[in-house]
Amino acid sequence: FTHGFMHCDPHPGNLFVRWAPGPARVTQIVLLDHGMYREIGEGLRLRYCELWEAMILRDPEGVRRSAEAMGMGRYAGVLPVA
């Protein structure tokens, strides 16, 4: 999400959330199976971040907006929100 490299297979078996090592109680998203990546431009990177944020926050309107901004609005209904 920071450098523009997108993991192309982000299903539940390839990612998990854990507490970061060390004394600070912060969480990390851990990606597994690094076989498929794609470098994406700044605009798409920001919209993709907004999409994930909306899915994590269970914000259907945010998912719809983000999907439309990426040209995939007709698929917004199949993205996980509930």
N, C-alpha and C positions, 0 to 999 in steps of 0.2 A: 504493500500500500504506500510505501514511502518512496521507493526508487523506480517504480514503473515496471517491475517484473511481475507478471501475473501467473499464478499457478493455474494450469488449465484443467485440473481434475479435482476440484475442491468438494469431494463428497465426505460424509461423516467418517468413513474409514481412513481418510487421508488428512484429517485435521482434528486437533483437540485443544482444549484450553487447560492450562495448568498454572499453578503459582510459580512465579519466577524464582530461580535460585537466589539466595541472599536474604538479608534481614527485612527488606521492604516487602510489604504485602501487595505486590502488583501481579497482574495476570499476564500471561503470554499466550498468543495463538501459535501453536506448533503445527507446521506443515510437514507431512510425510510424502513419500513417493515423488521424488523430484525429477521424474522423467519428462514432464511436459511443462514448459514455461514459454511465455511470449512477452516480449517487451512492448509496452503500450505507451502512447503519448500522454502528455500532461492532462489534456481535457478528458480523455476516456478514463484515466487513472482517478481523477477527482469524482467523476460520475459513478464509477465502479465502487469507490469508497462510500459514496452516498447511498448506493443500493444496499451494500452490506450493512451499513448503519441502520437503514430503515428496516431491513429484515431482522436484525438483532433486537431492535426496539419494538418490533411487531407493529410497525406503522404502515398499514396498507396504502395510504395515500402517498407516503414517501416512496414506497416501492413502485407504485404506478408512475409517479413523477420521474423517478430515476430511470425506470425502464423506458419510458417515452423519450427521455433525453438521449438514450443510447440507441434509439430506433427499434426497440423491441417491446413497445407498449402493449401489443396484442398478446404477449406472453406474461404480462405482469400477474395475471390471475393464477398462474401455475407456480409462482415463486413462493417459498415458504414464508408465512407471516404468522400463522396461528401457533 
